[in-house]
Amino acid sequence: MVPRCRMDPGASRITGFRVRHHRLFLHHRPVLTNSLKEALVSFITFLRMFGRPLLVGHNIRRFDCLVLDRVLDEFDLKAGFQAGILGFLDSLPLTRQLLKDRGIHSFKQENLVKTVLGVSYAAHDALGDVQALQKLFWALRPTTSQIEQHTFSLDSLRSKRLKGTISRVIIKSESCGELPLVKSSN
């Protein structure tokens, strides 16, 4: 997909992706693209091949899943997406829990793979990141209970965002000497 907003130059340096004249390039070569809606529908179809998978990603709760939640809502695809998955597992807090006594200072995926597996890989390449995370996950051997502690849904993200928004509204209102007013728009 061609990004809908401007790419950060640092992200372009890391990933090799650039946008020029509304076209996407990877290391100066043009890339075939789809619309965002086409990509989401293809992703949902792909996931259905696996039954109802648990989707695992490193540090996905604070960014990736928020973006996914927003675009699924935008195209009215959220219900179909959620019906096809068990949920999400963020491996960042899981690895922090599993490796807390190992003296690790950086829990970036690239560092964890180097520390735990003893190998380096091409970080920030989608396929390389997925393969490295899969190897890391299996090497750590988390228990079902540990996995469940770090599993979440898109709906749980929304309720946490709403709680955070309400807290900010109440704090702002109280600092202005006004009574807090929370009204649902649903």
C-alpha positions as CSV (number, residue, x, y, z in Angstrom):
1,M,0.0,0.0,0.0
2,V,1.1,3.5,-0.6
3,P,1.1,5.2,2.8
4,R,-1.6,7.7,3.3
5,C,0.6,10.1,5.3
6,R,4.2,11.3,4.8
7,M,6.8,8.7,5.7
8,D,9.3,9.7,8.3
9,P,12.8,10.0,6.8
10,G,14.2,7.8,9.6
11,A,11.6,5.1,8.8
12,S,12.6,5.2,5.2
13,R,16.3,4.8,6.0
14,I,15.5,1.8,8.2
15,T,13.0,0.0,5.9
16,G,14.2,1.1,2.5
17,F,10.7,2.2,1.5
18,R,10.1,5.6,-0.1
19,V,7.2,7.3,-1.8
20,R,7.7,9.4,-4.9
21,H,4.9,10.8,-7.0
22,H,2.3,8.6,-5.2
23,R,4.3,5.4,-6.0
24,L,6.0,3.1,-3.5
25,F,9.6,2.1,-3.9
26,L,11.7,-0.4,-2.0
27,H,15.4,0.2,-2.4
28,H,14.7,2.4,-5.5
29,R,12.6,-0.3,-7.2
30,P,8.9,0.2,-7.8
31,V,6.6,-2.0,-5.7
32,L,3.2,-3.3,-6.8
33,T,0.6,-1.9,-4.4
34,N,-3.1,-2.4,-3.5
35,S,-5.6,-0.1,-1.9
36,L,-5.8,-0.2,1.9
37,K,-9.2,-1.9,1.7
38,E,-7.9,-4.5,-0.7
39,A,-5.0,-5.2,1.6
40,L,-7.3,-5.6,4.6
41,V,-9.7,-7.9,2.8
42,S,-6.7,-10.0,1.6
43,F,-5.3,-10.2,5.1
44,I,-8.6,-11.3,6.6
45,T,-8.9,-14.0,3.9
46,F,-5.3,-15.1,4.5
47,L,-5.9,-15.4,8.3
48,R,-9.0,-17.6,7.7
49,M,-6.7,-20.3,6.2
50,F,-5.3,-20.8,9.8
51,G,-8.6,-21.3,11.6
52,R,-8.7,-18.7,14.3
53,P,-5.0,-17.8,15.0
54,L,-3.6,-15.8,17.9
55,L,-1.6,-13.0,16.2
56,V,1.8,-12.3,17.8
57,G,3.8,-9.2,17.4
58,H,6.5,-7.3,19.3
59,N,5.3,-4.1,20.8
60,I,2.0,-4.2,18.8
61,R,-0.3,-3.1,21.6
62,R,0.8,0.5,21.7
63,F,1.0,1.2,17.9
64,D,0.2,-1.5,15.3
65,C,-3.1,-2.7,16.8
66,L,-4.3,0.9,17.3
67,V,-3.7,1.6,13.6
68,L,-5.3,-1.7,12.6
69,D,-8.3,-1.0,14.8
70,R,-8.8,2.4,13.2
71,V,-8.6,1.2,9.6
72,L,-10.8,-1.8,10.2
73,D,-13.4,0.5,11.6
74,E,-12.9,2.9,8.6
75,F,-13.8,0.2,6.1
76,D,-16.4,-1.6,8.4
77,L,-14.3,-4.8,8.4
78,K,-13.7,-5.1,12.2
79,A,-16.4,-7.6,13.0
80,G,-15.2,-9.9,10.2
81,F,-11.6,-9.6,11.2
82,Q,-12.3,-10.2,14.9
83,A,-14.4,-13.3,14.1
84,G,-11.4,-14.8,12.4
85,I,-8.8,-14.5,15.1
86,L,-8.5,-15.5,18.8
87,G,-6.8,-12.2,19.6
88,F,-3.4,-10.7,19.9
89,L,-0.3,-11.4,22.0
90,D,2.3,-8.6,22.5
91,S,5.6,-10.3,22.9
92,L,7.3,-7.2,24.4
93,P,5.7,-7.5,27.9
94,L,5.9,-11.3,27.7
95,T,9.7,-11.2,27.1
96,R,10.1,-8.7,29.9
97,Q,8.3,-11.1,32.2
98,L,10.2,-14.2,31.0
99,L,13.7,-12.5,30.9
100,K,13.4,-10.1,33.9
101,D,16.3,-11.7,35.8
102,R,18.7,-12.0,32.9
103,G,20.1,-8.4,33.1
104,I,18.9,-7.5,29.7
105,H,18.8,-3.7,29.1
106,S,17.1,-3.5,25.7
107,F,14.0,-5.5,24.9
108,K,14.0,-4.5,21.2
109,Q,13.3,-7.6,19.2
110,E,16.6,-7.4,17.3
111,N,18.5,-7.3,20.6
112,L,16.4,-10.2,22.1
113,V,17.1,-12.4,19.1
114,K,20.8,-11.7,19.4
115,T,20.9,-12.3,23.2
116,V,18.6,-15.3,23.4
117,L,19.3,-17.0,20.0
118,G,22.8,-15.7,19.4
119,V,22.1,-14.6,15.9
120,S,21.7,-11.3,14.0
121,Y,19.1,-10.8,11.3
122,A,17.8,-8.1,9.0
123,A,15.6,-6.2,11.4
124,H,12.7,-4.1,10.0
125,D,12.2,-6.4,7.1
126,A,8.7,-7.8,7.5
127,L,9.5,-11.4,6.7
128,G,12.8,-11.3,8.7
129,D,11.0,-9.8,11.7
130,V,8.3,-12.5,11.6
131,Q,10.7,-15.4,11.2
132,A,13.0,-14.0,14.0
133,L,10.0,-13.5,16.4
134,Q,8.7,-17.0,15.7
135,K,12.1,-18.5,16.6
136,L,12.4,-16.3,19.7
137,F,8.9,-17.2,20.8
138,W,9.6,-21.0,20.5
139,A,13.0,-20.6,22.2
140,L,11.4,-18.9,25.2
141,R,8.7,-21.5,25.6
142,P,6.1,-19.4,27.4
143,T,3.4,-21.3,29.3
144,T,-0.2,-21.1,28.5
145,S,-0.8,-19.0,31.6
146,Q,2.0,-16.5,30.6
147,I,0.6,-16.2,27.1
148,E,-2.9,-15.6,28.5
149,Q,-1.6,-12.8,30.7
150,H,-0.5,-10.8,27.6
151,T,-3.3,-11.6,25.2
152,F,-5.8,-8.9,24.3
153,S,-8.4,-7.9,21.8
154,L,-9.0,-4.8,19.7
155,D,-12.1,-4.1,21.8
156,S,-9.9,-4.1,25.0
157,L,-7.7,-1.4,23.3
158,R,-10.7,0.8,22.7
159,S,-12.0,0.5,26.3
160,K,-8.5,1.5,27.6
161,R,-8.3,4.4,25.1
162,L,-11.8,5.6,26.2
163,K,-10.8,5.4,29.9
164,G,-7.7,7.4,29.2
165,T,-9.7,10.0,27.3
166,I,-12.2,10.3,30.1
167,S,-9.5,10.7,32.7
168,R,-7.9,13.5,30.7
169,V,-11.3,15.2,30.3
170,I,-12.0,15.0,34.0
171,I,-8.5,16.2,34.9
172,K,-8.8,19.1,32.5
173,S,-12.2,20.0,33.7
174,E,-11.3,19.8,37.4
175,S,-8.2,22.0,36.7
176,C,-10.6,24.6,35.2
177,G,-12.9,24.5,38.2
178,E,-15.7,23.0,36.2
179,L,-17.7,19.8,36.8
180,P,-16.6,16.9,34.6
181,L,-19.1,16.0,32.0
182,V,-18.9,12.7,30.1
183,K,-21.4,12.0,27.4
184,S,-21.4,9.0,25.2
185,S,-21.8,9.7,21.5
186,N,-23.1,6.1,20.9
